[in-house]
Amino acid sequence: MRSVGTRIRSCVYCCLESTPPQAGFPGGWQNFFWEVPLGMVGGKEDDSAKAAGYARVTWEWTRSILIAVALFLVVRAFLVEAFKIPTSSMEGTLLVGDYLLVNKAVFGAEVPLLGLRLPAWRDPNRGDVVVFHPPHEPLKNYVKRVVGVPGDTLEMREKTLFVNGREMQEDYVRHFDRRGDATHVDMRWQRTYLLAVEADPDPTYGESDGGSAYGSGSSAYDYRSSRERYRPSRDNWGPISIPEDSYFVLGDNRDNSEDSRYWGFVDRRSIRGQPWRLYFSYDRTSESGRPWFQAVRWARLGQVVR
């Protein structure tokens, strides 16, 4: 008994022999049917061709995903990264629940795992809002405003900031605490960078040998004595000098900000980037039970950070 394939081929050959050439098909029907694979005539696909097709499609998808991931990692490492604001220290400028896009290239992005930095477009300037690693928590990201650069002399008197002896006009600053000044033992680090000035001893530090009020007294005063009797507080401190490759940062919410007043200067290498825009903002303190979209601060989306 002949096989099914043999009988199919015989039928095809009979049709080819008995059918005359038709217009529009060069060489006649014979060439047309001859070029049609037998597997297609039978409604079947070759298993190896199907496997090759699946492999090709899988590789195309895998390659696209790998390229997308690689581009994401490059952009995140060297160009732009997303950050979230967790505290109110920059309130007025940045709110709790703001999500930022940070430009990491402007101050020179760090090459992961190598500890190297790419060339910076520029150095931080006074007034810049920056993202950085603070000296006391080097694995965390903080957001503050630069108020002093290397070589500056800083002083604060009754909440007013003076840079190089000149009063600064800071429209972005907010003051909410009207109950009075506050002292903190962590501010003693400023003594190392204090310029000669007479200051009142601070009983909080265990130094109560008398003296004049902050910033008053005789014009001639021993530098060592002034450092020992230096009494910095939240709203009154300095004058201090900023060393090379260091920056002094403050929060815009001056009465409720943990910043350089307490833990010192920020090293230039610890500054990671500059906030660029808000891409999302969500008020988590909104009343529960409301639809989530009512807690979104729609007016803040896309705002430039200044």
Rosetta silent file (secondary structure, phi, psi, omega in degrees, C-alpha in Angstrom):
SEQUENCE: MRSVGTRIRSCVYCCLESTPPQAGFPGGWQNFFWEVPLGMVGGKEDDSAKAAGYARVTWEWTRSILIAVALFLVVRAFLVEAFKIPTSSMEGTLLVGDYLLVNKAVFGAEVPLLGLRLPAWRDPNRGDVVVFHPPHEPLKNYVKRVVGVPGDTLEMREKTLFVNGREMQEDYVRHFDRRGDATHVDMRWQRTYLLAVEADPDPTYGESDGGSAYGSGSSAYDYRSSRERYRPSRDNWGPISIPEDSYFVLGDNRDNSEDSRYWGFVDRRSIRGQPWRLYFSYDRTSESGRPWFQAVRWARLGQVVR
SCORE:     score description
SCORE:     0.000 S_00000001
   1 L     0.000  132.338 -178.783    0.000    0.000    0.000 S_00000001
   2 L   -74.266  151.643  179.801    1.355    3.379   -0.972 S_00000001
   3 L   -73.590  163.693  179.380    1.911    5.969    1.725 S_00000001
   4 H   -61.643  -42.007  179.920   -0.275    9.046    2.126 S_00000001
   5 H   -60.904  -39.325 -179.221    2.584   11.310    1.065 S_00000001
   6 H   -65.700  -40.499  179.942    3.107    9.304   -2.114 S_00000001
   7 H   -67.143  -36.114  178.104   -0.561    9.565   -2.999 S_00000001
   8 H   -64.168  -44.729 -179.947   -0.578   13.350   -2.405 S_00000001
   9 H   -62.470  -38.221  179.453    2.421   13.824   -4.641 S_00000001
  10 H   -62.807  -42.935  178.585    0.759   11.725   -7.381 S_00000001
  11 H   -62.138  -42.879  179.632   -2.373   13.879   -7.249 S_00000001
  12 H   -62.876  -44.368 -179.267   -0.319   17.078   -7.453 S_00000001
  13 H   -61.877  -40.501  179.433    1.650   15.769  -10.408 S_00000001
  14 H   -61.221  -43.038  178.426   -1.595   14.843  -12.214 S_00000001
  15 H   -63.487  -40.865 -179.571   -2.960   18.356  -11.717 S_00000001
  16 H   -63.918  -38.878 -176.866    0.266   19.897  -12.956 S_00000001
  17 H   -74.366  -31.187 -173.331    0.258   17.765  -16.113 S_00000001
  18 H   -94.100   -9.372 -176.176   -3.394   18.359  -16.946 S_00000001
  19 L  -102.460  125.551 -179.786   -3.614   22.128  -16.247 S_00000001
  20 L   -74.779  159.037  177.957   -2.423   24.531  -18.940 S_00000001
  21 L   -60.605  144.823 -179.397   -0.300   27.595  -18.081 S_00000001
  22 L  -112.635  152.471  177.949   -2.292   30.613  -16.890 S_00000001
  23 L   -67.062  142.963  179.340   -1.662   34.285  -17.480 S_00000001
  24 L    91.419   -7.723  177.569    0.056   36.083  -14.622 S_00000001
  25 L  -122.766   94.750 -178.666    2.044   33.036  -13.512 S_00000001
  26 L   -56.138  133.337  178.773    5.366   32.900  -15.371 S_00000001
  27 L    83.575   -3.292  176.562    6.248   29.386  -16.246 S_00000001
  28 H    86.457  175.499  177.696    2.695   28.188  -15.666 S_00000001
  29 H   -58.560  -28.149 -176.752    0.990   26.503  -12.708 S_00000001
  30 H   -59.766  -46.636  179.359    3.767   23.923  -12.652 S_00000001
  31 H   -65.076  -36.876 -178.549    6.345   26.409  -11.292 S_00000001
  32 H   -62.972  -50.255 -179.261    3.849   27.843   -8.843 S_00000001
  33 H   -70.349  -30.304 -177.540    2.982   24.521   -7.230 S_00000001
  34 H   -66.247  -28.863 -178.359    6.519   23.283   -7.389 S_00000001
  35 L   -84.659   -7.073  179.152    7.705   26.153   -5.139 S_00000001
  36 L   -85.023  120.565  179.817    5.097   25.384   -2.472 S_00000001
  37 L   -59.641  144.266 -178.678    6.642   23.208    0.299 S_00000001
  38 H   -62.650  -31.917  179.031    4.868   19.901    0.761 S_00000001
  39 H   -61.692  -35.016  179.144    4.529   20.594    4.509 S_00000001
  40 H   -72.469  -34.969  177.916    2.347   23.599    3.733 S_00000001
  41 H   -62.170  -34.724 -179.983    0.213   21.582    1.380 S_00000001
  42 L   -86.827   -2.796  179.145   -0.412   19.192    4.235 S_00000001
  43 L    77.569   25.930 -179.141   -1.082   22.084    6.797 S_00000001
  44 L  -122.326  152.948  174.828    1.994   21.296    8.938 S_00000001
  45 L  -112.680  147.123  178.929    5.054   23.332   10.054 S_00000001
  46 L   -68.077  132.347 -177.183    8.489   21.981   10.480 S_00000001
  47 H   -61.813  -37.869 -179.246    9.284   21.445   14.187 S_00000001
  48 H   -67.558  -36.424  177.705   12.797   22.802   13.856 S_00000001
  49 H   -66.432  -40.213  177.919   11.520   25.988   12.194 S_00000001
  50 H   -63.544  -42.822  179.326    9.015   26.520   15.005 S_00000001
  51 H   -63.208  -40.643  178.516   11.717   26.017   17.638 S_00000001
  52 H   -64.959  -37.299  177.938   13.980   28.486   15.851 S_00000001
  53 H   -65.352  -43.428  177.333   11.146   31.007   15.717 S_00000001
  54 H   -61.888  -41.912 -179.669   10.446   30.701   19.429 S_00000001
  55 H   -64.096  -40.794  179.859   14.144   31.073   20.214 S_00000001
  56 H   -64.374  -44.361  179.147   14.402   34.185   18.035 S_00000001
  57 H   -63.903  -42.573  178.634   11.383   35.835   19.679 S_00000001
  58 H   -61.303  -41.797 -179.769   12.675   34.958   23.161 S_00000001
  59 H   -67.024  -39.299  179.019   16.084   36.442   22.377 S_00000001
  60 H   -62.197  -44.028  177.674   14.548   39.649   21.004 S_00000001
  61 H   -65.480  -43.398 -179.689   12.500   40.150   24.178 S_00000001
  62 H   -62.793  -43.044  179.802   15.448   39.289   26.421 S_00000001
  63 H   -64.178  -41.261  178.907   17.742   41.687   24.587 S_00000001
  64 H   -62.604  -41.815  179.601   15.179   44.508   24.799 S_00000001
  65 H   -66.111  -43.220  179.756   14.754   43.974   28.542 S_00000001
  66 H   -62.984  -41.457  178.672   18.524   43.865   29.134 S_00000001
  67 H   -64.626  -42.114  179.416   19.042   47.074   27.167 S_00000001
  68 H   -63.058  -43.475  179.000   16.232   48.805   29.089 S_00000001
  69 H   -64.205  -42.689  179.967   17.674   47.712   32.451 S_00000001
  70 H   -62.866  -43.190  177.876   21.176   48.814   31.438 S_00000001
  71 H   -63.513  -41.374  178.007   19.920   52.232   30.337 S_00000001
  72 H   -59.911  -45.096 -178.905   17.957   52.615   33.584 S_00000001
  73 H   -65.974  -38.281  178.935   21.040   51.801   35.678 S_00000001
  74 H   -66.323  -45.669  179.520   23.223   54.209   33.706 S_00000001
  75 H   -62.652  -42.963 -179.196   20.679   57.025   33.996 S_00000001
  76 H   -67.186  -36.566 -176.421   20.176   56.361   37.710 S_00000001
  77 H   -77.985  -35.815 -169.649   23.901   56.178   38.460 S_00000001
  78 H  -118.873  -16.698 -173.240   25.115   59.158   36.439 S_00000001
  79 L  -119.840  -69.440 -174.082   22.236   61.423   35.454 S_00000001
  80 E  -134.488  137.985  176.585   18.945   61.435   37.399 S_00000001
  81 E  -135.826  151.019 -179.498   17.730   59.617   40.501 S_00000001
  82 E   -94.724  139.042  177.390   14.454   59.755   42.403 S_00000001
  83 E  -134.748  157.900  178.488   14.288   60.718   46.085 S_00000001
  84 E  -120.565  142.692  179.001   11.512   61.141   48.624 S_00000001
  85 L   -90.828  114.210 -176.788   11.235   63.840   51.322 S_00000001
  86 L   -97.706  -16.391 -174.731   10.600   62.142   54.713 S_00000001
  87 L  -127.037  172.888 -176.351   10.894   65.119   57.134 S_00000001
  88 L   -99.070   16.245 -175.032    9.735   68.719   57.445 S_00000001
  89 L   -66.956  -20.163  177.823   13.187   70.326   57.718 S_00000001
  90 L  -110.083   20.133 -176.225   12.797   71.994   54.296 S_00000001
  91 L   -57.732  138.984 -170.589    9.150   72.916   54.769 S_00000001
  92 L   109.214  -42.821  175.562    8.174   75.916   52.741 S_00000001
  93 L  -103.437  -49.918  178.881   10.297   74.698   49.843 S_00000001
  94 L  -126.029  137.497 -177.305    9.865   70.912   50.082 S_00000001
  95 L  -109.292  156.360  173.783    7.053   69.140   51.919 S_00000001
  96 L   -60.225  127.521 -177.536    6.821   65.719   53.519 S_00000001
  97 L    99.181   -0.488  173.410    5.635   63.394   50.783 S_00000001
  98 E   -76.321  141.901  176.230    7.333   65.220   47.906 S_00000001
  99 E  -116.117  125.438 -171.529    9.094   63.006   45.355 S_00000001
 100 E  -111.261  148.867  163.418   12.093   64.565   43.616 S_00000001
 101 E  -101.628  123.115 -173.419   14.105   64.001   40.487 S_00000001
 102 E  -109.593  128.136  176.282   17.722   64.800   41.382 S_00000001
 103 E   -79.300  109.492 -178.010   20.356   65.875   38.862 S_00000001
 104 L   -92.234  -14.190 -177.296   23.432   63.831   39.788 S_00000001
 105 L   -80.549  -25.925 -171.312   25.624   64.995   36.893 S_00000001
 106 L   -61.403  -38.733 -179.713   25.770   68.668   37.886 S_00000001
 107 L  -103.621    8.692  178.964   28.191   68.134   40.804 S_00000001
 108 L    92.763  103.314 -178.243   29.918   65.058   39.346 S_00000001
 109 L   -74.679  148.987  178.254   28.332   61.620   39.715 S_00000001
 110 E   -88.198  136.213  177.598   30.172   58.868   41.552 S_00000001
 111 E   -77.755  119.556 -176.993   31.088   55.711   39.638 S_00000001
 112 L   -56.621  139.153  174.537   29.524   52.782   41.551 S_00000001
 113 L    72.025  -14.482 -177.227   31.923   50.398   43.340 S_00000001
 114 L  -103.274  -19.444 -179.081   35.027   52.303   42.167 S_00000001
 115 L    73.829   10.662  178.638   34.836   55.410   44.355 S_00000001
 116 E   -94.738  159.151  179.717   35.663   57.609   41.349 S_00000001
 117 E  -124.341  142.561  173.757   33.754   60.704   40.297 S_00000001
 118 L   -76.484  157.040  178.567   32.934   62.032   36.862 S_00000001
 119 L   -57.725  137.859 -179.572   33.863   65.648   36.062 S_00000001
 120 L   -87.061  149.543  173.137   31.409   68.128   37.583 S_00000001
 121 L   -70.237  -37.854  179.287   29.649   70.840   35.651 S_00000001
 122 L  -164.955  171.355  174.926   30.197   73.176   38.597 S_00000001
 123 L   -92.394  158.718  177.710   30.609   73.316   42.377 S_00000001
 124 L   -60.840  142.719  177.633   27.701   73.996   44.762 S_00000001
 125 L  -112.192  161.710  173.408   26.853   77.669   45.254 S_00000001
 126 L   -59.279  135.269 -179.607   25.215   79.498   48.123 S_00000001
 127 L    95.451  -12.719  178.806   21.473   79.069   47.861 S_00000001
 128 L   -73.289  137.516  168.830   21.605   75.694   46.104 S_00000001
 129 E   -87.546  128.572 -174.250   19.384   72.914   47.451 S_00000001
 130 E  -131.212  154.638  170.811   21.505   69.748   47.518 S_00000001
 131 E  -105.717  134.334 -173.178   21.209   66.041   48.308 S_00000001
 132 E  -155.109  168.263  171.201   24.140   64.671   50.327 S_00000001
 133 L   -97.694  118.371 -179.785   25.372   62.119   52.839 S_00000001
 134 L   -72.065  155.441 -176.321   25.742   63.800   56.274 S_00000001
 135 L   -64.280  -28.782 -177.104   28.938   63.125   58.244 S_00000001
 136 L   -89.695  -14.569  177.552   27.144   61.405   61.133 S_00000001
 137 L  -139.268   73.917 -170.972   24.953   59.158   58.908 S_00000001
 138 L   -67.759   -9.374  179.551   26.997   58.496   55.754 S_00000001
 139 L   -98.556   -3.364 -179.001   24.544   55.916   54.379 S_00000001
 140 L  -104.648  158.534  177.207   21.503   58.223   54.442 S_00000001
 141 L  -106.065  127.015  176.073   20.439   60.974   52.043 S_00000001
 142 E  -114.074  154.668  174.831   19.671   64.440   53.402 S_00000001
 143 E  -125.374  119.123  178.503   18.259   67.458   51.566 S_00000001
 144 E  -144.362  179.989  179.161   19.285   70.944   52.740 S_00000001
 145 E  -110.131  133.479  177.825   20.264   74.346   51.366 S_00000001
 146 E   -74.016  125.403  176.842   23.889   75.468   51.036 S_00000001
 147 E  -117.441  -13.046  179.947   24.469   78.720   52.937 S_00000001
 148 E  -144.631  136.303 -179.599   28.262   78.675   53.167 S_00000001
 149 L  -115.102  169.911 -177.639   31.043   77.624   50.785 S_00000001
 150 L   -52.525  132.535  179.969   34.792   77.125   51.395 S_00000001
 151 L    93.042  -10.824  179.961   36.425   80.290   52.752 S_00000001
 152 L   -75.569  156.791  169.494   33.195   81.874   54.033 S_00000001
 153 E  -114.391  125.563 -176.003   32.655   83.212   57.538 S_00000001
 154 E  -116.550  145.816  176.478   29.208   82.447   58.969 S_00000001
 155 E  -154.354  145.095  175.220   27.362   83.868   61.943 S_00000001
 156 E  -125.558  130.616  178.514   23.752   83.832   63.133 S_00000001
 157 E  -128.571  117.505  178.194   22.258   86.491   65.394 S_00000001
 158 L    48.875   52.026  176.398   18.681   86.186   66.599 S_00000001
 159 L    75.950   -5.322 -178.727   17.744   83.867   63.709 S_00000001
 160 E   -96.859  129.870 -177.254   19.348   86.146   61.087 S_00000001
 161 E   -91.392  135.681  175.433   22.212   84.684   59.047 S_00000001
 162 E  -119.693  129.606  177.980   25.325   86.718   58.228 S_00000001
 163 E  -118.163  119.495 -177.666   27.793   85.577   55.551 S_00000001
 164 L    54.464   38.848  177.187   31.178   87.307   55.496 S_00000001
 165 L    81.954   -0.694 -177.005   29.698   90.025   57.712 S_00000001
 166 E  -109.666  132.723  179.121   26.748   90.711   55.396 S_00000001
 167 E   -68.378  132.633 -178.374   23.144   90.039   56.358 S_00000001
 168 L   -93.635  136.678  174.576   21.502   87.521   54.020 S_00000001
 169 L   -94.004  106.731 -174.593   18.042   88.044   52.604 S_00000001
 170 L  -117.819   88.195 -177.484   16.471   84.574   52.708 S_00000001
 171 L   -68.604  -19.762 -177.075   12.888   84.715   51.490 S_00000001
 172 L   -83.942   -9.389 -175.386   12.642   80.911   51.524 S_00000001
 173 L   -78.719  142.420  176.026   13.265   80.605   55.297 S_00000001
 174 E  -122.739  138.377  175.344   10.408   79.802   57.687 S_00000001
 175 L  -124.464  121.240 -178.253   10.353   80.389   61.465 S_00000001
 176 L  -115.713  -20.694 -176.447    7.575   78.738   63.462 S_00000001
 177 L   -94.352  110.883  179.397    8.985   78.533   66.996 S_00000001
 178 L  -106.572   12.554 -175.686    8.470   81.778   68.897 S_00000001
 179 L   -81.084  -14.280 -179.443    9.059   80.307   72.356 S_00000001
 180 L   130.943  177.844 -176.581   12.744   81.272   72.513 S_00000001
 181 L   -78.172  168.935  179.419   16.211   80.001   71.692 S_00000001
 182 L  -144.490  142.282  177.801   17.559   76.488   72.367 S_00000001
 183 L  -110.002  156.680  179.431   21.020   75.089   73.067 S_00000001
 184 L  -147.634  135.490 -176.201   22.388   71.655   72.234 S_00000001
 185 H   -63.215  -26.007 -178.864   25.572   69.972   73.379 S_00000001
 186 H   -67.474  -13.561 -177.878   26.316   68.726   69.858 S_00000001
 187 H   -79.406   -1.203 -179.291   27.046   72.290   68.747 S_00000001
 188 H   -66.378  -17.787  179.306   30.359   72.307   70.596 S_00000001
 189 H   -58.094  -24.877 -176.484   32.123   71.094   67.429 S_00000001
 190 H   -64.524  -19.920 -177.668   32.011   74.744   66.242 S_00000001
 191 H   -57.458  -34.926 -177.880   34.713   75.702   68.724 S_00000001
 192 H   -63.768  -27.631 -174.672   37.418   74.318   66.437 S_00000001
 193 H  -112.655   12.498 -177.056   36.440   76.775   63.685 S_00000001
 194 E   -73.554  136.314  170.691   35.475   79.734   65.861 S_00000001
 195 L   -86.535  159.139 -173.960   36.928   83.140   65.102 S_00000001
 196 L   -60.861  120.730  177.440   37.964   85.325   68.041 S_00000001
 197 L  -162.248  147.372  176.349   34.888   86.674   69.829 S_00000001
 198 L   -83.000  134.494 -178.985   33.732   87.011   73.407 S_00000001
 199 L  -137.702  159.371 -179.256   30.885   84.691   74.302 S_00000001
 200 L   -82.547  136.508  176.343   28.853   83.782   77.323 S_00000001
 201 L   -65.092  152.735 -176.856   29.607   80.443   79.024 S_00000001
 202 L  -109.946  113.955  178.243   26.880   77.836   78.741 S_00000001
 203 H   -58.087  -26.333  178.788   25.728   76.110   81.935 S_00000001
 204 H   -60.417  -32.415 -178.810   24.492   73.248   79.749 S_00000001
 205 H   -89.706    0.881 -179.768   28.128   72.458   78.992 S_00000001
 206 L    79.321   28.765 -178.125   29.165   72.703   82.655 S_00000001
 207 L  -126.312   93.322 -175.695   31.027   76.017   82.214 S_00000001
 208 L  -127.934   71.193 -179.839   29.662   78.681   84.526 S_00000001
 209 L  -109.141   22.934  179.157   32.462   81.093   85.402 S_00000001
 210 L    83.555  175.623  179.230   30.551   84.260   84.594 S_00000001
 211 L   141.417  178.738 -176.173   30.926   86.458   81.536 S_00000001
 212 L   -92.361  175.131  179.651   29.050   88.717   79.220 S_00000001
 213 L   -72.128  167.921 -176.543   26.160   88.006   76.937 S_00000001
 214 L   -58.723  128.305  173.349   26.676   86.507   73.489 S_00000001
 215 L    77.025    8.674  179.583   28.603   88.749   71.170 S_00000001
 216 L  -120.439  174.127  177.990   29.233   91.553   73.705 S_00000001
 217 L   119.037 -168.251 -176.116   32.110   92.545   75.933 S_00000001
 218 L   -68.422  153.460 -179.621   35.579   94.038   75.499 S_00000001
 219 L   -72.832  -31.603  178.356   37.070   94.322   72.031 S_00000001
 220 L   -93.513  118.169 -176.134   40.300   92.636   73.097 S_00000001
 221 L  -145.999  136.427 -177.396   39.641   89.038   73.985 S_00000001
 222 L   -67.743  131.606 -176.268   41.885   85.980   74.137 S_00000001
 223 H   -62.735  -44.423 -179.679   41.176   83.534   71.291 S_00000001
 224 H   -64.041  -41.611  179.955   41.663   80.416   73.417 S_00000001
 225 H   -63.819  -39.392 -179.419   39.445   81.810   76.158 S_00000001
 226 H   -65.490  -36.198  177.774   36.727   82.677   73.637 S_00000001
 227 H   -67.811  -41.089 -179.377   36.727   79.139   72.312 S_00000001
 228 H   -67.565  -30.999 -176.725   36.485   77.661   75.799 S_00000001
 229 L  -100.867    8.332 -177.629   33.633   79.975   76.731 S_00000001
 230 L   -62.969  130.449 -176.115   31.838   79.768   73.404 S_00000001
 231 L  -125.410   78.275  179.303   28.076   79.311   73.865 S_00000001
 232 L   -76.838  151.753  175.747   26.380   78.459   70.549 S_00000001
 233 L  -141.574  176.961 -176.650   22.626   78.007   70.318 S_00000001
 234 L   -58.061  -41.528 -173.476   20.093   77.317   67.610 S_00000001
 235 L  -103.626   -6.052 -178.139   19.505   80.996   66.822 S_00000001
 236 L  -141.589  114.870  178.905   22.861   82.499   67.897 S_00000001
 237 E  -162.445  166.594  178.737   26.258   81.089   66.918 S_00000001
 238 E    86.592 -173.590    4.779   29.534   81.928   65.193 S_00000001
 239 E   -78.180  139.426  176.731   31.370   83.512   63.628 S_00000001
 240 E  -124.204  152.689  179.686   32.972   80.324   62.273 S_00000001
 241 E  -104.297  144.170 -177.957   35.134   79.819   59.190 S_00000001
 242 L   -97.512  124.625 -178.516   34.490   77.129   56.584 S_00000001
 243 L   -75.710  176.732 -179.331   37.539   75.042   55.590 S_00000001
 244 L   -63.937  144.273  177.286   38.520   73.886   52.113 S_00000001
 245 L    60.013   27.139 -179.549   36.261   71.355   50.338 S_00000001
 246 E  -129.589  154.694 -177.666   33.545   71.826   52.974 S_00000001
 247 E  -138.446  147.255  178.965   30.042   73.295   52.903 S_00000001
 248 E  -108.762  126.337 -175.883   27.625   74.552   55.548 S_00000001
 249 E  -123.632  146.816  177.492   23.980   73.589   55.020 S_00000001
 250 E  -135.230  152.625  172.392   20.757   74.608   56.766 S_00000001
 251 L   -82.326  149.503  178.415   17.132   73.589   56.462 S_00000001
 252 L   -68.862  -26.870  173.528   14.643   76.205   55.299 S_00000001
 253 E   -87.804   78.120 -166.710   12.497   75.336   58.326 S_00000001
 254 H   -60.858  -28.866 -177.818   15.171   76.796   60.602 S_00000001
 255 H   -84.133   -8.111 -178.179   13.438   76.102   63.910 S_00000001
 256 H  -142.521   59.194 -177.822   12.954   72.413   63.146 S_00000001
 257 L  -141.319  127.595  172.369   15.961   71.266   61.159 S_00000001
 258 L   -91.097  109.106 -171.447   18.858   68.984   62.040 S_00000001
 259 L  -143.118 -158.108 -174.404   21.660   70.476   59.969 S_00000001
 260 H   -61.408  -20.579  176.799   25.266   71.716   59.982 S_00000001
 261 H   -58.826  -29.815 -173.335   24.685   73.678   63.169 S_00000001
 262 H  -105.588  -36.674 -175.419   24.659   70.360   65.040 S_00000001
 263 H  -118.902    5.537  168.882   26.770   67.844   63.109 S_00000001
 264 L    99.720 -167.538 -175.132   29.198   69.994   61.158 S_00000001
 265 L   -74.201  159.122  174.266   30.297   70.608   57.600 S_00000001
 266 E  -103.014  125.911  178.241   29.417   68.539   54.551 S_00000001
 267 E   -69.518  144.761 -178.866   32.378   67.227   52.600 S_00000001
 268 H   -57.209  -37.763 -178.161   32.397   68.063   48.891 S_00000001
 269 H   -70.773  -15.415 -179.444   32.636   64.367   47.983 S_00000001
 270 H   -88.635   -7.463  179.980   29.466   63.639   49.988 S_00000001
 271 E   -82.348  120.863 -171.395   27.268   65.922   47.871 S_00000001
 272 E   -96.021  -31.092 -178.308   25.338   63.691   45.470 S_00000001
 273 E   174.833 -175.354 -177.565   23.255   66.048   43.388 S_00000001
 274 E  -123.455  123.656  176.580   20.788   68.884   43.069 S_00000001
 275 E   -56.089  138.082 -174.721   16.994   68.437   43.178 S_00000001
 276 E  -109.471  -64.051 -178.251   15.497   69.338   39.829 S_00000001
 277 E  -140.042  158.297  171.092   11.732   68.830   39.734 S_00000001
 278 E   -89.049  122.328  177.418    8.879   67.355   41.732 S_00000001
 279 E  -101.983   -9.420  176.656    7.403   64.423   39.853 S_00000001
 280 E  -164.653  152.477  176.870    4.875   63.496   42.550 S_00000001
 281 E  -152.068  129.609 -174.090    3.577   64.805   45.882 S_00000001
 282 E  -136.323  126.910 -179.455    1.290   63.033   48.324 S_00000001
 283 L   -90.726  100.341 -178.056   -0.125   64.323   51.601 S_00000001
 284 L   -76.338  -10.299  179.732   -0.111   61.347   53.960 S_00000001
 285 L   -88.543    0.015 -179.552   -1.660   63.431   56.759 S_00000001
 286 L   -65.313  159.463 -175.691   -4.915   63.802   54.843 S_00000001
 287 L   -60.598  137.506  178.476   -8.048   62.357   56.383 S_00000001
 288 L   -70.139  152.907 -179.875   -8.388   58.596   56.147 S_00000001
 289 L    91.409  -12.378  177.180  -11.188   57.191   54.058 S_00000001
 290 L   -80.040  152.467  174.194  -10.795   59.796   51.313 S_00000001
 291 L   -59.274  144.498 -174.588   -9.961   58.655   47.774 S_00000001
 292 H   -60.322  -32.638 -175.553   -6.210   58.564   47.216 S_00000001
 293 H   -70.128  -17.946  176.600   -6.334   61.081   44.376 S_00000001
 294 H   -77.400  -17.957  177.814   -7.656   63.735   46.749 S_00000001
 295 L   -89.318   -8.266  177.294   -4.456   63.441   48.790 S_00000001
 296 E   -75.089  131.507  176.328   -2.256   64.099   45.757 S_00000001
 297 L   -85.351   81.417 -172.552   -0.908   67.661   45.683 S_00000001
 298 H   -60.290  -34.482 -176.680   -1.648   68.123   41.997 S_00000001
 299 H   -67.542  -19.566 -177.401   -0.499   71.748   41.924 S_00000001
 300 H   -90.161  -15.195 -176.971    3.030   70.736   42.965 S_00000001
 301 L   -63.018  127.743  178.501    3.581   68.164   40.218 S_00000001
 302 L    86.600   -1.675 -178.700    6.299   69.276   37.824 S_00000001
 303 L   -66.242  143.075  174.534    7.445   72.237   39.960 S_00000001
 304 E   -80.101  136.921 -179.683   11.088   73.271   39.716 S_00000001
 305 L   -87.260  124.229  179.135   12.969   73.104   43.047 S_00000001
 306 L  -129.881    0.000    0.000   14.600   76.418   43.958 S_00000001
